[in-house]
Amino acid sequence: MTVTIDWEADLPDKEAYEALVRRVVEGAVDYEECPYECDVSVLFTDDAGIHEMNRENRGIDAATDVLSFPMIEWDAPADYDRLEEDYDCFHPDTGELLLGDIVISTEHAAAQAKAYGHSLQREVAFLVAHSCLHLLGYDHMEDGERQDMERRQEEILQALGITRDPA
């Protein structure tokens, strides 16, 4: 598993956040029973950076907490059956499944952690789990999809022992 983490915005104790991100990505991929080693990139940025990306990529002129950029067009979420036929889904050197990119606003994450009354680590873990599910083909545009994603996110975090304990 390759999880590449880049920093445009700072968080205290970067090593701890990098370990947390890797743990959650691995947990989400394992939860979804992915049969492949995977490649995921994560960028920590600020509100200005994610605002620009949101405007350029989604046409939404506002900052947000997290953006997901899947590399795979899924027929159904976490349906791995057709992937071996699509060599573009795999890194040519490592053979890892190219899931995509995650972008997190550290400013939004900190504000949400405070608003929800839990730690910044829990909020970052939640955003990573949420985004990994998007990379694996899940969405939350309809009510049933939203409920399914929320259940999956919570089950991933619970399996990793990441709770909503107060900050």
Residue, then its C-alpha position, 0 to 999 in steps of 0.5 A: m500500500t502506497v499512501t503519499i502525503d503532501w503538506e501545503a498547510d501545517l498541523p502539529d505533529k505531522e508524523a502522527y497525522e501521517a500515521l493516522v491517515r495511513r491507518v485509516v486508508e488501510g482500514a477503509v480498503d480492508y473494510e471494502e475487501c479490496p483484493y489489491e494493494c492500493d495507491v492513494s495520495v493525500l494533500f493537506t491544504d488550507d481553505a484558500g487552496i481547497h476553495e481554488m480546487n473546488r472552483e476549478n474542478r467542481g464549479i463551486d466557488a467555496a471552501t469545503d472540508v474534503l475533496s475526492f478525486p477517484m481514478i476509477e469509474w466504478d460500475a458499482p461501488a467496490d466492484y473489483d471484478r472488471l478491474e483486471e481487464d483495465y490496465d489503466c487502473f494499475h500503477p505501471d511500475t508497482g502494480e498497485l490499484l490507483l484509487g485517487d487523491i484526497v484533499i483536506s482543508t486543515e482549517h475546515a477540519a479544525a473548525q468542524a472538530k471544534a463544532y462537533g466537540h471531538s478531536l482534530q485527529r477524529e475529524v481527519a480520520f472521518l474525512v479520510a474514511h469518507s473520501c476513501l469511500h468516494l475513491l471506491g465508488y460510493d456516493h451520497m447524493e440520494d438518501g439511501e446512499r448517504q445512510d449507507m456511506e454514514r454506516r460504512q464510515e462509522e464501521i471503519l472508524q469503530a474497527l480502528g478504535i477511533t471514537r467521537d471522544p471529546a477533544 
